[in-house]
Amino acid sequence: MPNTITPRLQYSATAVRPRWDDLPQDIRQLISRRLGGVVDAGPSAGSGFTSGFAAVLRGVGEPAFVKAVNANDNAVIADCYQREALINQALPIEVPAPRLRWTEETEDGWIILGFDAIHGGRMPAAPWKPDELASTLDACTIKAEALSTSSAALQKVGLKPIGDGSDFADWRDLTGGATSPSILPEWVPTNRLDALAELETHWRQAVAGHAVLHHDLRQDNVLLDTNGSAWICDWNWPCLGASWFDLVLLLATAHADGHDATPLFGSHPTGRGVDDEQLDSALAALSGFFLVSGAQPPADWSPYIRQHQTWCGEVALRWLSDRRSWTF
């Protein structure tokens, strides 16, 4: 098992969210009407890195997973919720994602989303268990088949190619002097910067494609139901690219847990035919992005985001180093 230096977060406790009783009374009443009566509120969701309300709520009928935020307090999260609502409603029915049941927007700026609650929903265990990883990879297969091309509904949402308007250029910035290598953790192998920058140069061609990507497929964006089936949540950032790109960070975390990620990638339907340089370019791009992002000043809006970014960067770099027989 790779010896990661960055402490792994407890991903069920990364969010700082309001509780049900913290919501304004009129918002609680609105949600109660949607749920058919008095609400029995579960604990706020601990996963994620935003401050919006999120919890499973039970009324008269089926429980719902409810998200709520006031755009006047946090316009960024409100925009994310509105975007997620549009995306979720446009997803093909085959995609294993909790479905949006209803939405509310109030005159004073509240955005409220009610999703189907996954029966017995829980995050996969950390470290990854083989059966839970297999279920998640199966869900990725179903998702990839359903989203191999963009449907008319998703085209109306306006999905853009991965990297549109931005670039993964962090290793190149480090070698070119735009960013100082001194910001990196001391364990990063600076003798590999040129090789990493060269791999990163090819990331855009490597991951180009027309499939719809989730583009934020983390362990804490997966829920397992009582049957052990995996559901992919939080469709805020989809884009167009090669369907296998969604596997890269997911399998990097599995590699960190001692799973043999390279054959898992190669045997997955989306990974078949992907050559070594393509995967390594993607790993280089992601590792640079996350390590440089994690080196930024602490974010008051999310106290754990920098540690999360640094850990993601390290696991991606360690999988790449293992594939390249690099040591550090």
C-alpha positions in Angstrom: 0.0 0.0 0.0 1.4 3.4 -0.9 2.7 5.4 2.1 0.8 8.7 1.7 2.1 11.6 3.8 -1.0 13.8 3.6 -3.6 12.8 6.2 -6.7 11.4 4.7 -9.9 13.3 5.6 -12.9 11.7 7.2 -15.1 12.5 4.2 -18.3 12.1 6.2 -17.4 15.1 8.3 -15.9 17.8 5.9 -18.9 20.1 5.5 -20.0 22.8 7.9 -23.8 23.1 7.4 -26.8 24.5 9.1 -29.2 22.1 10.9 -32.9 21.8 10.2 -33.7 24.0 13.2 -31.3 26.7 11.9 -33.5 27.3 8.8 -36.0 30.2 8.9 -39.4 29.1 10.0 -41.1 30.0 6.7 -38.5 27.8 4.8 -39.2 24.9 7.2 -42.9 25.4 6.6 -42.5 25.4 2.9 -40.5 22.2 2.9 -43.0 20.6 5.3 -45.8 21.3 2.9 -43.7 19.7 0.1 -43.2 16.6 2.3 -46.9 16.4 3.3 -46.7 17.2 7.0 -44.5 17.4 10.1 -40.9 16.8 9.2 -38.6 14.3 11.0 -35.1 15.7 10.1 -32.1 13.5 9.9 -28.6 14.9 10.7 -27.1 17.3 8.3 -25.0 15.7 5.6 -21.4 15.7 6.8 -19.8 15.2 3.3 -18.9 17.8 0.8 -17.2 21.2 1.0 -20.0 23.7 0.9 -22.1 25.4 3.6 -25.6 24.8 2.1 -28.2 22.9 4.1 -28.4 19.2 3.1 -30.2 16.4 5.0 -32.6 13.5 4.6 -36.0 14.7 5.7 -39.1 12.5 6.3 -42.7 13.7 6.1 -45.8 11.7 5.4 -44.6 10.0 2.2 -41.2 8.9 1.0 -38.2 10.6 2.5 -36.4 13.3 0.4 -32.8 14.5 0.4 -33.2 18.3 0.6 -30.7 21.0 -0.2 -31.3 24.6 0.6 -29.3 27.9 0.5 -30.0 31.6 0.4 -28.5 33.2 -2.7 -28.1 36.5 -0.8 -25.8 34.7 1.7 -23.9 32.5 -0.8 -24.5 33.2 -4.5 -21.9 30.6 -5.6 -23.7 27.7 -3.9 -27.1 29.0 -5.1 -25.8 29.0 -8.7 -24.5 25.4 -8.2 -27.8 24.3 -6.9 -29.7 25.8 -9.8 -27.2 24.3 -12.2 -27.5 20.9 -10.6 -31.3 21.0 -10.9 -31.0 21.7 -14.7 -28.5 18.9 -15.1 -30.3 16.3 -13.0 -33.6 16.8 -14.9 -31.7 16.3 -18.2 -29.9 13.1 -17.3 -31.1 10.0 -19.1 -33.1 7.7 -16.8 -30.5 5.0 -17.1 -27.9 7.1 -15.2 -27.7 5.8 -11.6 -28.3 9.2 -9.9 -30.8 10.2 -7.3 -33.6 12.1 -9.1 -34.7 15.6 -8.5 -38.3 15.5 -7.2 -39.1 19.2 -6.8 -37.6 22.7 -6.6 -38.6 25.9 -4.9 -37.3 29.4 -5.3 -38.6 32.1 -2.9 -38.8 35.8 -3.4 -36.2 36.4 -0.7 -33.6 34.3 -2.5 -33.9 30.7 -1.2 -33.1 27.9 -3.6 -34.5 24.5 -2.4 -34.1 21.2 -4.1 -35.8 17.9 -3.1 -34.2 14.7 -4.4 -35.2 11.1 -4.0 -33.4 9.7 -0.9 -31.3 6.6 -1.5 -32.7 3.9 0.7 -30.1 3.2 3.4 -27.7 5.5 1.5 -24.2 5.6 2.9 -20.8 6.5 1.5 -18.3 3.8 0.6 -16.0 2.8 3.4 -12.5 4.3 3.6 -10.2 2.5 2.8 -12.1 1.2 -0.2 -13.6 -2.3 0.2 -13.2 -4.5 -2.9 -17.0 -5.1 -3.3 -17.9 -1.4 -2.8 -15.2 -0.3 -5.3 -16.6 -2.9 -7.8 -20.2 -1.6 -7.3 -18.9 2.0 -7.9 -17.1 0.9 -11.1 -20.2 -0.8 -12.3 -22.2 2.4 -11.8 -19.5 4.2 -13.8 -20.0 1.7 -16.6 -23.8 2.3 -16.7 -23.2 6.0 -16.5 -20.7 5.9 -19.4 -23.0 3.9 -21.6 -25.9 6.2 -21.0 -23.8 9.3 -21.5 -21.5 8.2 -24.4 -23.0 11.2 -26.3 -24.8 14.3 -25.1 -28.6 14.0 -25.3 -30.8 16.8 -26.7 -31.8 17.7 -23.2 -28.2 18.0 -22.0 -27.2 19.9 -25.1 -29.8 22.5 -24.2 -28.1 22.9 -20.8 -24.9 23.9 -22.7 -22.2 21.5 -21.7 -18.7 22.6 -22.6 -15.6 20.6 -23.4 -13.3 19.8 -20.5 -10.9 22.6 -19.9 -12.9 25.1 -21.9 -11.6 28.5 -20.8 -9.0 27.0 -18.4 -6.0 24.8 -18.5 -4.1 22.3 -16.4 -0.7 24.0 -16.6 0.5 23.9 -13.0 3.6 21.7 -13.6 4.5 23.9 -16.5 4.0 27.0 -14.4 6.3 25.5 -11.8 9.1 24.8 -14.3 8.6 28.1 -16.1 8.8 30.2 -13.1 5.2 31.5 -13.0 4.8 29.5 -9.7 7.5 28.9 -7.2 8.2 25.3 -6.4 8.7 26.4 -2.8 4.9 26.3 -2.3 4.8 22.5 -2.8 5.0 20.1 0.1 8.6 19.1 0.7 8.0 15.5 -0.3 7.1 16.4 -3.9 9.9 15.1 -6.1 11.1 18.3 -7.7 13.6 16.4 -9.8 10.6 15.1 -11.8 9.2 18.6 -12.6 10.3 18.6 -16.2 8.9 15.1 -16.8 5.6 16.0 -15.2 5.4 19.2 -17.2 6.0 17.3 -20.4 3.2 14.8 -19.6 0.9 17.6 -18.6 1.4 19.3 -22.0 -0.6 16.5 -23.6 -3.5 16.3 -21.2 -6.0 18.1 -23.4 -5.5 15.8 -26.4 -5.5 12.8 -24.1 -8.9 13.4 -22.5 -10.7 14.9 -25.5 -14.1 13.3 -26.3 -17.8 13.8 -26.7 -19.0 11.8 -23.7 -20.7 13.6 -20.8 -18.5 13.5 -17.7 -19.6 13.9 -14.1 -16.2 15.7 -13.6 -16.2 15.5 -9.8 -16.4 11.8 -9.2 -15.1 11.5 -5.6 -15.7 8.8 -3.0 -18.0 11.2 -1.1 -20.1 11.8 -4.2 -21.1 8.1 -4.2 -23.8 6.5 -2.2 -24.4 2.8 -1.7 -28.0 1.6 -1.1 -29.1 -1.3 1.1 -28.5 -3.7 -1.9 -25.0 -2.5 -2.3 -25.7 -0.7 -5.6 -23.8 2.6 -6.1 -25.5 5.9 -7.0 -23.5 8.9 -8.3 -24.6 12.2 -6.7 -23.9 15.9 -7.0 -24.1 16.6 -10.8 -22.8 20.2 -10.6 -19.9 20.2 -13.0 -20.5 18.0 -16.0 -18.6 18.6 -19.2 -17.7 16.8 -22.4 -14.6 14.6 -22.7 -13.3 11.0 -22.8 -15.6 8.9 -20.6 -12.6 7.3 -18.8 -11.5 10.6 -17.3 -14.1 10.1 -14.5 -12.2 7.0 -13.3 -8.8 8.7 -12.9 -9.1 10.4 -9.5 -11.5 7.6 -8.2 -8.9 4.9 -9.0 -6.1 7.1 -7.6 -7.8 6.9 -4.3 -8.2 3.2 -4.7 -4.5 2.9 -5.5 -3.8 4.7 -2.2 -5.8 2.1 -0.4 -3.7 -0.8 -1.9 -5.9 -1.7 -4.9 -4.1 -2.5 -8.2 -5.5 0.5 -10.0 -3.8 0.1 -13.4 -5.4 -3.3 -14.2 -8.7 -2.1 -12.8 -8.5 0.9 -15.2 -7.5 -1.3 -18.1 -10.3 -3.8 -17.6 -13.0 -1.2 -17.2 -15.1 -0.7 -20.4 -14.2 3.0 -20.5 -10.5 2.3 -20.0 -10.0 -0.3 -22.8 -7.9 1.0 -25.6 -6.6 4.0 -23.6 -2.8 4.0 -23.9 -0.3 4.6 -21.1 0.6 8.1 -22.2 -3.0 9.2 -22.2 -3.6 8.0 -18.6 -0.3 9.3 -17.4 -1.0 12.7 -18.9 -4.3 12.9 -17.1 -2.6 11.9 -13.8 0.0 14.5 -14.3 -2.5 17.2 -15.0 -4.7 16.3 -12.0 -1.8 15.9 -9.6 -0.4 19.3 -10.5 -3.7 21.0 -10.2 -4.6 19.6 -6.8 -1.1 20.1 -5.3 -0.9 23.7 -6.3 -4.5 24.3 -5.3 -3.8 22.7 -1.9 -0.9 25.0 -1.4 -3.1 28.1 -1.5 -4.0 30.0 1.7 -6.7 28.4 3.9 -10.3 29.0 2.7 -12.6 30.4 5.3 -15.6 29.0 3.4 -14.4 25.4 3.6 -11.9 24.5 6.4 -10.9 21.1 4.9 -10.7 21.9 1.2 -6.9 22.5 1.1 -6.1 19.2 2.9 -8.5 17.4 0.5 -6.8 19.0 -2.5 -3.3 18.1 -1.3 -4.4 14.5 -0.6 -6.0 14.2 -4.0 -2.8 15.5 -5.6 -0.6 13.1 -3.7 -2.6 10.0 -4.5 -2.7 10.9 -8.2 1.1 11.6 -8.2 1.8 8.3 -6.3 -0.2 6.3 -8.8 1.6 8.0 -11.7 5.0 7.4 -10.0 4.2 3.8 -9.5 3.3 3.4 -13.1 6.6 5.2 -14.1 8.7 3.4 -11.6 9.6 6.7 -10.0 10.5 6.9 -6.3 10.1 9.7 -3.8 
